[in-house]
Amino acid sequence: MVYILDLAFGLLVVMTGFSASWIGLELARMSGWRLALDGTGFGPRPLLALLVTALVGPRLLLAGGFEKWRGGAISLALYGLMVLTAAGWSAMSGVLVLQLAFASGFFLA
């Protein structure tokens, strides 16, 4: 049996992931971030680029897919698959963000 609180919590997790994705993208844009990696070395910049891309991926997947669907480059079924992938990805990001928030002790007051 599925309870409404389980569904509400699942929606909260997905929306937290999408919110984190959007905030991460806006912070990256405000800082002038460009994801141009030349592949030289394995320093902190490629790792930071990977972290930023992992965080903002759902937002970029939704926005890019929508533009391609509106332009006729991809079908509606493929765009639906992209939406489901972005929702799953944001759910995983949302779980990570919520776990970090609970582990910080902020919600214990």
Buried (B, 14 or more C-beta within 10 A) or exposed (E): EEEEEEEEEEEEBBBBBBBBBBBBBEEBEEEEBEEEEEEEEEEEEBEEBEEBBBBBBBBBBBEEBBEBBEEEEBEEEEBEEBBEBBBEBBBBBBBBBBEEEEEEEEEEE
